[in-house]
Amino acid sequence: MKLVIVESPAKCNTIKRYLGENYDVQASLGHVRDLATSGKGGLGVDVEHDFAATYIINKNKERVVRGLKEKASKCDEVILATDPDREGEAIAWHLTQVLGLDVNKTKRLEFHEITRSSIGEAIANPRTIDLNLVQSQETRRILDRILGFKLSTLIYKKIKSRSAGRVQSATLKMIYDHELEIENFVSKEYWNILTKANILNHDFDLTFVGKNGEKIEINNEKDANEILAGIPDKLKVVNVEKTFKTKESKEPFTTSTLQQEAFARLKFKTKRTQLIAQQLYEGIDVGGEHMGLITYMRTDSTRLSPTFIEHATNYIVETFGKEYLGHAKKIKTIGLMQDAHEAIRPSSNHRTPESVRQYLTTEQYNLYKLIYNRALASLMKAKKEEVMIVTLQGGEYTFKFELTHTVFKGYEAIYSEVDDVKDYNGSFPDINVDDYFDLKEKKAEQKFTQPPAHYSEAKIVKLMEEVGIGRPSTYATTIETLRARKYVVNTAGILTLTEQGKKTAHVLEKYFPDIVNVKYTAQMEKKLDNVEAGNDTRVKTLSDFYYPFIKDIEKANEIMYKDDPIKTGEKCPICGADLIIKEGKNGQFVGCSNFPTCKYVKKEPKQVVETGELCPECGRPLVERKDKKGKVFIACSGFPKCHYIKQEEKPTTIPEEQKTDKICPKCGSPLVKKKGKYGMFLGCSNYPKCDYMERIKRGKRN
């Protein structure tokens, strides 16, 4: 028996079925070890001895590791099949350490889709663990630990911000700069000239070009009215231009472009997109068989495998015709693209979205359809359009309108663009130079320039990719961290900066300009890639970062002032010190500024709502209270001296839908239908005085 270890339990049964009875497939559930928080500064890193790392088994993985050890001891061989990326390689290496495996001999499987052919090819062609990739991941983890611990401790002490990080802080700075641009925006007045002409019994909206073909700015009502006065009732056609244009299909999805398109079309947040894509990759039960529907969803490449291109080519010809067949797109380099994995594509082009729709949730179906259609469309011919541009003149003023007609759908037979110009149905109207047409409407419209829109999640992901900070696996988690730290507010995928976020970005820019500089962060990513390629060492990379960074931390610690606490104007009743507003895990509260010497916390008086009734036991007023679940009940205001609670009045009549013909054998009251944790049952209508109940037998009606 051979033991195969993957990351996710969702893959286990599928891979075991592909491999056969001689294999046992178990899951590590992600990372099993992480850096300890012991040693100098709690870093888990011995800086003075080549940044040696101390690892410990994660507490929530101790049982998993024990189970894997037990399985490994009973198997002839252990094979590692963690995800095909930097983190997956590190997990595989950590598994060799905790299971006592020879890292140079242990087989490592690499596959990018969970299909029978892909798993079979991987098991037939195993490799060993890429130690350069492991070194790169460890270097990244140590960098993030040092920067995160040191910088987060400092800014929390000084300005009560909860964390800072290598990618997180650079991303925050991009949002901060954009927010400043929005805040500093000065709106300007401008005017539009709106015209409509009747052309061959059809009304067409015209675009005002300007004066004698030259664009002009209209900044006030006076100028707008002068132009309106100069536009005659008839317009002359001065040019008719017909042309053809082609529109190429887009590349298949990367992690970034999938997140952007899913937000634009499906309104999915980045975290949601990644979660659903993970489900499609790990596998769905389709007709009794668990199978992966897409390739690995963390990638920055637009490359498609030759096998997929060959199969997809045949499918396109069979389904749409030879005239629809295009070619694979040339791979474009964006940011610090690694091209380690294929683009995100369906694992089989014959497994169409409609053929698997009944096995998917609505969200899974919509995302799978998006991925499937985009991958196939990337191999299809361009869309061909005929365009007619008509230029008209009225006095000194020029106008245009444009009609577009699709001649050949091309890739849009399967994947239409959301921002397309409305197609003109039928043949173009017979318009010629020197024709005159009546102006049906003319008016001026006052407008004001608008500030830039707040960044969306999709826009941030695009910017991170373009400037080369982070990796496909970190885009969604970076945005989620900024939200969790209360630096941004995420409203339906639109990000706005909080006051704490602004303060954090400003302080980091002032004292740690390199950390928030996207070029510096991108350069650090490049150095990590050099470690992965074997062109640089982890010790040099860490040393180059650590010693200048620690000097900056020490300097900032001396010169950075703490935020003055916000005083309430009250004095502490215990020690006389000022009361200030503090931030706790449950929000803001008022406490003593002399903490920890004085631990006074002001308790806000609870608002008492009287019901107008008196307690029947002690005569005090009855008030509304809430239990632990937030449910309102009525009780005596004299609590804890008086424990009276007003009982809810039970309805004297039983609702029709609850009635039965049965009688309670204990007290003689009618039995009624009730809904419990495990479904419907029969209970006594005299509850809680009588607690009799019985199950409803299936197939019988009461």
Sequence and secondary structure as in RCSB ss.txt:
>XXXX:A:sequence
MKLVIVESPAKCNTIKRYLGENYDVQASLGHVRDLATSGKGGLGVDVEHDFAATYIINKNKERVVRGLKEKASKC
DEVILATDPDREGEAIAWHLTQVLGLDVNKTKRLEFHEITRSSIGEAIANPRTIDLNLVQSQETRRILDRILGFK
LSTLIYKKIKSRSAGRVQSATLKMIYDHELEIENFVSKEYWNILTKANILNHDFDLTFVGKNGEKIEINNEKDAN
EILAGIPDKLKVVNVEKTFKTKESKEPFTTSTLQQEAFARLKFKTKRTQLIAQQLYEGIDVGGEHMGLITYMRTD
STRLSPTFIEHATNYIVETFGKEYLGHAKKIKTIGLMQDAHEAIRPSSNHRTPESVRQYLTTEQYNLYKLIYNRA
LASLMKAKKEEVMIVTLQGGEYTFKFELTHTVFKGYEAIYSEVDDVKDYNGSFPDINVDDYFDLKEKKAEQKFTQ
PPAHYSEAKIVKLMEEVGIGRPSTYATTIETLRARKYVVNTAGILTLTEQGKKTAHVLEKYFPDIVNVKYTAQME
KKLDNVEAGNDTRVKTLSDFYYPFIKDIEKANEIMYKDDPIKTGEKCPICGADLIIKEGKNGQFVGCSNFPTCKY
VKKEPKQVVETGELCPECGRPLVERKDKKGKVFIACSGFPKCHYIKQEEKPTTIPEEQKTDKICPKCGSPLVKKK
GKYGMFLGCSNYPKCDYMERIKRGKRN
>XXXX:A:secstr
 EEEEES GGGHHHHHHHH TTEEEEE  S SEEE S SGGG SEETTTTTEE EEE GGGHHHHHHHHHHHHTS
SEEEE   SSHHHHHHHHHHHHHHT  TTTSEE   SS SHHHHHHHHHS B   HHHHHHHHHHHHHHHHHHHH
HHHHHHHHH      HHHHHHHHHHHHHHHHHHT    EEEEEEEEEEETTEEEEEEEEEETTB     SHHHHH
HHHHHS SEEEEEEEEEEEEEE     B HHHHHHHHHHHH   HHHHHHHHHHHHH EEETTEEE  B  S   
     HHHHHHHHHHHHHHT GGGB         TT    S  B BS TTS HHHHGGGS HHHHHHHHHHHHHH
HHTTB  EEEEEEEEEEEETTEEEEEEEEEEEE GGGGT   TT      SS     TT EEEEEEEEEEEEE  
     BHHHHHHHHHHHT S TTTHHHHHHHHHHTTSEEEETTEEEE HHHHHHHHHHHHH TTTT HHHHHHHH
HHHHHHHHTSS HHHHHHHHHHHHHHHHHHHHHH       EEEEE TTT  EEEEEEETTEEEEEETTTTT   
B        EEEEE TTT  EEEEEE TT  EEEEETTTTT   B      SS  GGGEEEEE TTT  EEEEEE
ETTEEEEEETTTTT   EEE  TT   
